[in-house]
Structure formats: structure tokens, C-alpha cells
Amino acid sequence: MDSIYYVNWKWYVLTGDEDYSENFIPRRVMYHLKKRAWNLSDGTLVTKVIIPAKYFKDNKLTLTMGHHDIFGSNHINKKRLKNMWIAHYRAVSSKQIVSKTSTYVIRDIATMSNNIETAQRTNQLYDIKYNNGDVDSIARDVSYGGYEGEIEYEPLDLKFCSENTSNIRYNSLSNESMSDLLMRTGQEMAMRVYNLERKIKNRSLFKPTIFWLDGVRGEENLFPNPSVKLTLLTFKYNVQAYITEYKQIEFLKYNYRLIITPKNIKFLPHKYVVIPDENYLEIKNKLIDAGVGKKSIVSLREYKKKIGILGNIYANLCLLPRLISRIMQYVKRNGVSHAVEKIKSKLDK
């Protein structure tokens, strides 16, 4: 536990003879470059680092991008392991390369960081689109990652991988259609744009929160139907989005807030997920089972305590001007008489 360990790679490549009915990659891809993967710049062997967490933190070290090395101190014990190596699979099928390249390029467009190093992916996308559709040969080229050299047949010894010790967990994801994959990537990018728009509109001193959507209506088709109380809370606090268990209404908006299900909560900034006091335990357990972090879930009563007396005073002061602004927007869009009727119906509820 007092050293940083370096491990080298065996770089596995595609040959065109792979059995794609085999879902376990080490049984599908069994050829690798004879030479261990090397840095093209200086010929040194490529490494990954294995780090004891406490040693890493105590010495205030930093990982390089890709986890190939560490830096931050000249007084670190470093050991190169010779009895262990990584089997590296850069490409496992032509379908994987097409999907990975397409979605990576979309994500690269959406980032503000310099991404010249990802030019390889845009080159691949060009080849996929214009190389007469020969995706299999492109995938084989991609699997080499720019390396050249002889390859050798060396299947991994998989005696330890029995039905009792391992199972394929993500087979459904590996067989996801291209249209579904691009739709999911597009939704992620759209949520990033929504967050930027929401940030402009949020002038609150509070951290963003996500509130439980406390009502739906309809039988043949479902529609969001939040209570008047939730609408008023939305005007008072910095509500980033609503969360629901109903997938049918995910990505709709109400009160200009996006509606999401738990699987997409990670794409929206939030400090707390706020639940009504009366259904707190039931809803909390549902959210935890769906993968929402337990520490972020609070009741409305708990949330009010967390922001304190001054926070609640500020929230109440924010309510009136926001409410008036919302009413004026509704009047402008629907007329005075319709707005009055709407307010009356809400008050009756």
C-alpha cells in the first residue's frame, strides 16, 4: 500500500474472423500485437497505473488523462509490474465503432474544451460516411489505433470465468440500435442546453433543487398536473426540474420546468431532491430503489430547515413578483377573462 504500480498492455485487434454471436469479448477477440503497446512519440511502453487510494490522497497526487501516469511529487515509490498486464480492446465490432464514433463526435461538439486530440474520431466518422460503407475494414483499422506490426493468436486463459463467478450484465446495451443510441445522446445534449437556459432564468440565491411532481391526470394519455402548492413552491425556490416515476411524461415541461425520471437526474444540477412531507418515506424509498442518491433526498420540512430563516424570508419575498410576472404572461397569451377563470379554478382547488 506504499507504492504506485505500473502495468503494461497487450493490445488486442480485430482480424475479421471474430464470432459476433459471442458476447464475452475475451472469447470473441483473441489476436494481439506481438509487441506490447508503445508510445508513438518516444517508443516507451504504454502503462496504466494502479494506485492505493490512501497513498494517492496523502501525497496529493494527480492522475494524467487516461490514467497512464501520476504526478505531484518526486518522492513516490514506483514499481513496474512484470507478472501482470492489461488486455486492451480498442474495438470489439464494427457496430461498436460506428456507435462510439457517432456519439463521441456529438459530445465533442458540445464541449468548450480544446479537442484536437479527438481528430482521430472525426477522421473515423469521415471514413464511415464516405469509404463505400466498408465499415468492417474501418473497424479493423481502428482496432490497431495507429500501430503497425505482426499479430499473434493468444486467447486469454478464462478458466476462472465460470457461470458461478461471472455473468454478462450489459448485453442489452451492446445490442442497442443506432437510432436509440443517437436519441439517448441527443437527449443528454438537449438537457445540457436546458440547464444553460435555466441558469439564465434562475436569479435565486439558492442551489438548484429538483421537486417531486405531485400529480398527473388522464387515463388514455397522461399529463402533468402539479398541485397549486407545488406551483407556488416553484415560484419561491430555485427549482431546476420535476422528477416523476411516469416515463410517459418524461421530457415534457410544466411551469417551464423539465420533467425527468430518476435515470436522467444525473444530467441536471441539483443539491436536493425535495419530497412532500405527507408521502416522504414511500417516495424516498422509490427514488433510492431507482438509483437516486440517498443523501440528496429531503422532505419539504427538512429543506426549509436547511435554507434557514433568512432563506425562507428571501423565498417568500421572491414569490409575489414571480407570481405577478407569471399571471401577466398568462394574460398576454390568453386574455384577462380566461386568466381570471384560471385563477379562480386554482383557488377552488
C-alpha positions as CSV (number, residue, x, y, z in Angstrom):
1,M,0.0,0.0,0.0
2,D,3.0,2.3,-0.2
3,S,3.7,2.4,-3.9
4,I,2.3,3.3,-7.3
5,Y,2.3,0.4,-9.7
6,Y,2.7,0.5,-13.5
7,V,1.2,-2.2,-15.7
8,N,1.7,-2.7,-19.4
9,W,-0.8,-3.7,-22.1
10,K,-1.3,-6.4,-24.7
11,W,-3.2,-4.7,-27.5
12,Y,-5.9,-6.9,-29.0
13,V,-7.0,-6.3,-32.6
14,L,-9.8,-7.3,-34.9
15,T,-9.0,-9.6,-37.8
16,G,-12.3,-10.2,-39.5
17,D,-12.7,-13.7,-38.2
18,E,-14.5,-12.8,-35.0
19,D,-17.6,-14.7,-33.9
20,Y,-20.1,-11.9,-33.1
21,S,-22.6,-14.3,-31.6
22,E,-20.1,-14.5,-28.7
23,N,-20.9,-11.7,-26.2
24,F,-17.9,-12.2,-23.9
25,I,-15.2,-10.0,-25.5
26,P,-12.1,-12.1,-24.4
27,R,-13.7,-15.1,-26.2
28,R,-14.5,-13.0,-29.3
29,V,-11.2,-11.1,-29.9
30,M,-8.1,-13.3,-29.5
31,Y,-5.3,-11.8,-31.6
32,H,-3.0,-9.1,-30.3
33,L,0.1,-7.2,-31.4
34,K,3.2,-9.1,-30.7
35,K,4.8,-6.0,-29.3
36,R,3.3,-4.5,-26.1
37,A,1.6,-1.2,-26.8
38,W,4.2,1.7,-27.0
39,N,4.1,5.5,-27.0
40,L,4.5,6.6,-30.6
41,S,6.3,9.7,-29.5
42,D,9.3,8.1,-27.8
43,G,8.9,4.3,-28.1
44,T,8.4,3.7,-24.3
45,L,5.8,1.2,-23.3
46,V,2.3,2.4,-22.6
47,T,1.2,2.0,-18.9
48,K,-1.8,2.2,-16.7
49,V,-1.3,3.0,-13.0
50,I,-2.7,1.0,-10.1
51,I,-3.0,3.3,-7.1
52,P,-3.6,2.7,-3.4
53,A,-6.2,5.3,-2.6
54,K,-4.8,6.5,0.8
55,Y,-1.3,6.7,-0.5
56,F,-2.5,8.7,-3.5
57,K,-4.5,11.2,-1.3
58,D,-1.9,11.5,1.4
59,N,0.8,12.6,-1.2
60,K,-1.7,14.9,-3.0
61,L,-1.0,13.2,-6.4
62,T,-2.8,13.8,-9.7
63,L,-3.7,11.3,-12.4
64,T,-2.9,12.1,-16.0
65,M,-5.6,11.9,-18.6
66,G,-6.2,8.2,-19.4
67,H,-4.6,7.2,-16.0
68,H,-1.3,6.4,-17.7
69,D,0.8,8.1,-15.0
70,I,0.7,10.2,-11.9
71,F,2.4,13.5,-10.9
72,G,2.6,15.9,-8.0
73,S,5.6,14.6,-6.0
74,N,9.2,13.5,-6.7
75,H,9.3,11.3,-3.6
76,I,6.9,8.5,-4.6
77,N,7.7,4.8,-4.7
78,K,7.1,3.5,-8.2
79,K,7.1,-0.2,-9.3
80,R,6.7,-1.7,-12.7
81,L,4.8,-5.0,-12.6
82,K,6.1,-7.8,-14.7
83,N,3.8,-10.5,-13.7
84,M,0.6,-8.7,-14.7
85,W,-0.7,-6.9,-17.8
86,I,-3.8,-5.4,-19.2
87,A,-5.7,-6.9,-22.1
88,H,-6.8,-3.8,-24.1
89,Y,-9.6,-4.0,-26.6
90,R,-9.9,-0.7,-28.5
91,A,-12.5,-2.1,-30.9
92,V,-14.8,-5.1,-30.5
93,S,-17.0,-4.9,-33.5
94,S,-17.9,-2.6,-36.5
95,K,-21.2,-1.7,-34.8
96,Q,-19.4,-0.6,-31.7
97,I,-17.1,1.7,-33.7
98,V,-19.9,3.3,-35.6
99,S,-21.9,4.0,-32.5
100,K,-18.9,5.1,-30.4
101,T,-17.6,7.4,-33.1
102,S,-21.0,9.0,-33.8
103,T,-21.9,9.7,-30.2
104,Y,-18.3,10.9,-29.3
105,V,-18.4,13.4,-32.1
106,I,-21.7,14.8,-30.9
107,R,-20.4,15.1,-27.3
108,D,-17.1,16.7,-28.6
109,I,-19.2,19.4,-30.4
110,A,-21.0,20.2,-27.2
111,T,-17.9,20.8,-25.1
112,M,-16.0,24.1,-24.8
113,S,-12.6,22.4,-24.3
114,N,-10.0,22.1,-27.0
115,N,-10.3,18.7,-28.5
116,I,-7.7,18.5,-31.2
117,E,-6.7,15.1,-29.8
118,T,-10.1,13.7,-30.8
119,A,-9.4,14.4,-34.5
120,Q,-9.0,10.7,-34.9
121,R,-12.7,10.3,-34.2
122,T,-13.7,12.9,-36.8
123,N,-11.4,11.2,-39.3
124,Q,-13.1,7.9,-38.5
125,L,-16.6,9.4,-39.0
126,Y,-15.5,10.7,-42.4
127,D,-14.3,7.2,-43.3
128,I,-17.5,5.6,-42.1
129,K,-19.6,8.0,-44.2
130,Y,-17.5,8.1,-47.4
131,N,-15.5,4.9,-47.6
132,N,-18.0,3.0,-49.6
133,G,-19.7,1.7,-46.5
134,D,-16.9,-0.8,-45.8
135,V,-17.3,-0.5,-42.0
136,D,-15.7,-3.8,-41.2
137,S,-12.3,-2.8,-42.6
138,I,-12.6,0.6,-40.9
139,A,-13.2,-1.2,-37.6
140,R,-10.2,-3.4,-38.1
141,D,-8.0,-0.3,-38.8
142,V,-9.5,1.4,-35.7
143,S,-8.7,-1.6,-33.6
144,Y,-5.0,-1.1,-34.4
145,G,-5.1,2.5,-33.1
146,G,-2.3,3.7,-35.5
147,Y,0.1,0.9,-34.5
148,E,1.7,-1.4,-37.0
149,G,3.3,-4.8,-36.5
150,E,2.8,-8.5,-36.5
151,I,0.0,-10.1,-34.6
152,E,-0.3,-13.4,-32.7
153,Y,-3.1,-15.7,-31.6
154,E,-3.2,-15.8,-27.8
155,P,-6.6,-16.3,-26.2
156,L,-6.8,-15.4,-22.6
157,D,-6.9,-18.2,-20.1
158,L,-10.5,-18.0,-18.9
159,K,-10.7,-21.0,-16.6
160,F,-11.6,-18.6,-13.7
161,C,-14.6,-17.3,-15.7
162,S,-17.3,-19.8,-14.9
163,E,-21.0,-19.3,-14.6
164,N,-20.5,-19.2,-10.9
165,T,-18.0,-16.3,-11.0
166,S,-19.1,-14.1,-13.9
167,N,-22.1,-13.1,-16.0
168,I,-22.8,-10.7,-18.9
169,R,-24.7,-7.8,-17.4
170,Y,-24.9,-5.3,-20.3
171,N,-25.8,-7.4,-23.3
172,S,-28.9,-5.3,-24.0
173,L,-26.8,-2.2,-24.2
174,S,-24.4,-3.7,-26.6
175,N,-27.3,-4.6,-28.8
176,E,-28.9,-1.2,-28.7
177,S,-30.0,0.1,-32.0
178,M,-28.2,3.1,-33.6
179,S,-31.4,5.2,-33.6
180,D,-31.9,4.5,-29.8
181,L,-28.3,5.3,-29.1
182,L,-28.4,8.6,-31.0
183,M,-31.7,9.5,-29.4
184,R,-30.3,9.0,-25.9
185,T,-27.2,11.0,-26.8
186,G,-29.3,13.8,-28.3
187,Q,-31.4,13.9,-25.1
188,E,-28.3,14.2,-22.9
189,M,-27.1,17.1,-25.1
190,A,-30.5,18.7,-25.0
191,M,-30.6,18.6,-21.2
192,R,-27.2,20.4,-21.2
193,V,-28.8,23.2,-23.3
194,Y,-31.9,23.3,-21.0
195,N,-29.5,23.7,-18.0
196,L,-27.9,26.7,-19.6
197,E,-31.3,28.3,-20.3
198,R,-32.5,27.5,-16.8
199,K,-29.3,29.0,-15.3
200,I,-30.0,32.3,-17.1
201,K,-33.6,32.5,-15.7
202,N,-32.6,31.4,-12.2
203,R,-31.8,34.5,-10.1
204,S,-32.2,32.8,-6.8
205,L,-29.5,32.6,-4.1
206,F,-30.4,29.0,-3.6
207,K,-28.7,26.0,-5.1
208,P,-30.8,24.2,-7.7
209,T,-33.3,21.7,-6.4
210,I,-35.5,19.0,-8.0
211,F,-39.0,18.6,-6.7
212,W,-41.2,15.6,-6.8
213,L,-44.1,16.0,-9.3
214,D,-47.1,15.5,-7.1
215,G,-49.8,15.0,-9.7
216,V,-50.7,13.6,-13.1
217,R,-54.1,13.4,-14.9
218,G,-55.6,11.5,-17.7
219,E,-56.3,7.8,-18.5
220,E,-55.8,7.3,-22.2
221,N,-53.0,9.9,-22.2
222,L,-51.1,11.1,-19.1
223,F,-50.5,14.8,-18.5
224,P,-48.6,16.5,-15.7
225,N,-50.9,18.0,-13.1
226,P,-49.0,19.5,-10.2
227,S,-50.8,20.9,-7.2
228,V,-51.2,24.6,-6.6
229,K,-48.9,24.2,-3.7
230,L,-46.1,22.8,-5.9
231,T,-46.6,25.7,-8.4
232,L,-46.2,28.2,-5.6
233,L,-43.1,26.4,-4.2
234,T,-41.6,26.5,-7.8
235,F,-42.0,30.3,-7.7
236,K,-40.4,30.6,-4.3
237,Y,-37.4,28.3,-4.7
238,N,-34.8,27.5,-7.3
239,V,-36.5,24.5,-8.9
240,Q,-34.4,23.1,-11.7
241,A,-36.8,20.3,-12.7
242,Y,-39.6,18.0,-11.6
243,I,-39.0,14.2,-11.0
244,T,-41.6,11.5,-11.6
245,E,-41.9,7.8,-12.0
246,Y,-44.1,8.1,-15.1
247,K,-41.9,7.6,-18.1
248,Q,-44.9,8.6,-20.4
249,I,-44.4,12.3,-19.5
250,E,-40.6,12.4,-19.3
251,F,-39.2,15.5,-21.1
252,L,-42.5,17.4,-21.0
253,K,-42.4,20.8,-19.2
254,Y,-44.7,22.3,-16.6
255,N,-44.2,25.7,-15.1
256,Y,-41.3,26.0,-17.6
257,R,-39.5,23.2,-15.7
258,L,-38.4,19.9,-17.3
259,I,-39.9,16.7,-16.1
260,I,-37.5,13.8,-15.8
261,T,-37.4,10.2,-14.4
262,P,-34.6,9.1,-11.9
263,K,-32.4,7.6,-14.7
264,N,-31.7,11.1,-16.0
265,I,-31.3,13.0,-12.7
266,K,-27.5,12.9,-13.1
267,F,-27.8,15.3,-16.1
268,L,-29.4,18.1,-14.1
269,P,-27.6,20.2,-11.4
270,H,-29.2,19.9,-8.0
271,K,-28.3,19.9,-4.4
272,Y,-31.5,18.4,-3.0
273,V,-34.4,16.3,-4.3
274,V,-37.4,17.6,-2.3
275,I,-40.4,15.4,-1.5
276,P,-43.8,16.3,0.1
277,D,-43.9,15.7,3.8
278,E,-47.0,13.6,3.7
279,N,-45.6,10.9,1.3
280,Y,-41.9,11.2,2.3
281,L,-40.9,7.7,3.2
282,E,-42.8,6.0,0.4
283,I,-41.4,8.3,-2.3
284,K,-38.0,8.3,-0.8
285,N,-37.7,4.5,-1.0
286,K,-38.9,4.6,-4.6
287,L,-36.2,7.1,-5.6
288,I,-33.5,5.1,-3.7
289,D,-34.5,1.9,-5.4
290,A,-34.3,3.8,-8.8
291,G,-30.7,4.9,-8.0
292,V,-31.1,8.4,-6.7
293,G,-28.5,9.3,-4.0
294,K,-30.0,8.8,-0.5
295,K,-28.1,11.8,1.0
296,S,-29.7,14.3,-1.5
297,I,-33.3,13.3,-0.7
298,V,-35.1,15.5,1.8
299,S,-38.6,16.3,2.8
300,L,-40.0,19.8,2.3
301,R,-39.9,20.4,6.0
302,E,-36.2,19.4,6.1
303,Y,-35.4,21.6,3.1
304,K,-36.9,24.7,4.8
305,K,-34.7,24.0,7.8
306,K,-31.6,23.6,5.7
307,I,-32.1,27.0,4.0
308,G,-32.7,28.7,7.4
309,I,-34.9,31.7,8.5
310,L,-33.2,34.2,6.1
311,G,-33.5,31.8,3.2
312,N,-37.3,31.3,3.8
313,I,-37.8,35.1,4.1
314,Y,-36.0,35.6,0.9
315,A,-38.1,32.8,-0.8
316,N,-41.3,34.5,0.3
317,L,-40.1,37.9,-1.0
318,C,-39.4,36.2,-4.3
319,L,-42.9,34.7,-4.5
320,L,-45.0,37.8,-5.2
321,P,-43.1,39.3,-8.1
322,R,-42.7,35.9,-9.8
323,L,-46.4,35.2,-9.4
324,I,-47.3,38.6,-10.9
325,S,-44.9,38.0,-13.8
326,R,-46.5,34.6,-14.4
327,I,-50.0,36.0,-14.3
328,M,-49.1,38.8,-16.7
329,Q,-47.6,36.2,-19.1
330,Y,-50.8,34.2,-19.0
331,V,-53.0,37.3,-19.5
332,K,-50.9,38.3,-22.5
333,R,-51.3,34.9,-24.0
334,N,-54.9,34.1,-23.2
335,G,-56.7,37.3,-22.3
336,V,-57.9,38.8,-19.0
337,S,-61.2,36.8,-18.6
338,H,-59.6,33.5,-19.2
339,A,-56.8,34.4,-16.7
340,V,-59.4,35.2,-14.1
341,E,-61.2,31.9,-14.6
342,K,-57.9,30.1,-14.4
343,I,-57.0,31.8,-11.1
344,K,-60.5,31.0,-9.7
345,S,-60.2,27.3,-10.6
346,K,-56.8,27.1,-8.9
347,L,-58.0,28.8,-5.8
348,D,-61.0,26.4,-5.6
349,K,-58.5,23.5,-5.6
